[in-house]
Amino acid sequence: MGAFVISRRFNDEYKFTFTSRKGKVIFTSLSYELRFECEEDIQKFKENIELAKFLKFKGSGGKYFFKLMLGEVHFATSRKYSTELLLQKGIREIVTYASKSEVLDFSSNESIFEDEVVGEEEMD
């Protein structure tokens, strides 16, 4: 099952990504000033996935991507895919799993994984 991952951009605004079951980013949201706005939009998307539209494009470099629309509002943009088939698989992953995916919040400045301290006796 995929997951929505909330994090911060370099400018300190919030964003979220939707990742596949294998951990690959499928799409990235627009920017949000406040974290709770991410949470609200994720919930709105999960509850209204049937309103999602996927506008497919082929970039100048030959890669495929889509813009995810929720109703008439641009909601997110996908990563770049090398083939149209892989793009379609990404869309299928969203349609199949997004409504039941968990939300992970990695937006705090705290270390998520504690550094492991190795004692001198362990290094020998």
C-alpha positions in Angstrom: 0.0 0.0 0.0 1.2 3.5 -0.8 1.7 6.4 1.6 1.3 10.2 1.7 4.5 11.7 3.1 4.4 15.3 4.4 7.8 17.1 4.4 9.2 20.6 4.0 10.6 22.3 0.9 13.9 24.2 1.1 11.9 27.5 1.5 10.2 26.0 4.7 6.8 25.5 3.0 5.1 22.2 3.3 4.4 19.6 0.6 3.4 16.0 0.4 4.2 13.2 -1.9 2.4 10.0 -2.7 4.7 7.1 -2.7 4.1 3.6 -4.2 4.2 0.4 -2.3 7.8 0.1 -3.4 8.7 3.6 -2.0 8.9 5.5 -5.3 7.4 8.9 -5.5 4.4 9.0 -7.8 3.4 12.6 -7.4 4.3 15.8 -5.5 1.8 18.3 -4.2 1.9 22.0 -4.6 3.3 24.1 -1.7 1.5 24.9 1.5 2.2 27.5 4.1 0.9 25.5 6.9 1.2 21.7 7.7 -2.5 21.3 8.5 -3.4 22.5 5.0 -1.5 19.4 3.7 -3.4 17.2 6.0 -6.7 18.7 4.9 -6.0 18.3 1.2 -4.8 14.7 1.6 -8.0 13.9 3.4 -10.1 15.7 0.8 -8.3 13.8 -2.0 -8.8 10.4 -0.2 -12.5 11.1 0.2 -13.0 12.4 -3.4 -10.6 10.3 -5.5 -13.4 9.7 -8.0 -13.2 13.4 -8.9 -9.5 13.1 -9.8 -8.5 13.7 -13.4 -5.1 12.9 -14.8 -3.9 15.2 -17.6 -1.1 13.4 -19.4 1.8 15.1 -21.1 5.0 14.3 -22.9 7.9 16.6 -22.1 10.4 18.0 -24.5 12.9 15.4 -23.2 10.6 12.6 -24.2 9.6 11.8 -20.6 5.9 11.3 -19.7 4.2 13.0 -16.7 0.7 13.9 -15.5 -0.9 16.8 -13.7 -3.4 15.6 -11.1 -6.6 17.7 -11.0 -9.2 17.4 -8.3 -12.2 18.8 -10.0 -10.9 21.9 -11.8 -8.0 22.6 -9.4 -4.4 21.6 -10.1 -3.6 19.3 -7.1 -0.2 17.8 -7.9 2.3 16.9 -10.6 3.8 13.4 -11.1 7.4 12.4 -11.4 8.8 11.8 -14.9 8.3 8.4 -16.5 10.3 6.9 -19.3 7.3 5.2 -21.0 3.6 5.8 -21.2 3.0 2.3 -19.7 4.9 3.2 -16.6 2.9 6.4 -16.3 -0.3 4.4 -16.5 0.9 2.1 -13.8 1.6 5.1 -11.6 -2.0 6.3 -12.1 -3.4 2.9 -11.4 -1.4 2.8 -8.1 -3.1 6.1 -7.1 -6.6 4.9 -8.0 -6.1 1.6 -6.3 -4.4 2.6 -3.0 -4.6 6.3 -2.3 -8.0 6.2 -0.5 -6.7 3.7 2.1 -3.0 4.9 2.3 -1.6 6.1 5.6 -0.1 9.6 6.2 3.4 10.0 7.4 4.7 13.3 8.7 8.4 14.0 8.3 8.1 17.7 8.4 9.5 18.4 11.8 13.1 19.5 12.1 13.8 16.8 14.6 15.9 13.8 13.6 13.5 10.9 12.7 16.2 8.2 13.1 18.5 8.6 16.1 22.2 8.3 15.2 23.7 5.1 16.4 26.5 5.6 18.9 29.3 3.0 18.5 31.5 2.5 21.6 35.2 2.2 21.2 35.1 -1.5 22.4 32.7 -2.2 19.5 35.0 -0.7 16.9 37.9 -3.1 17.6 
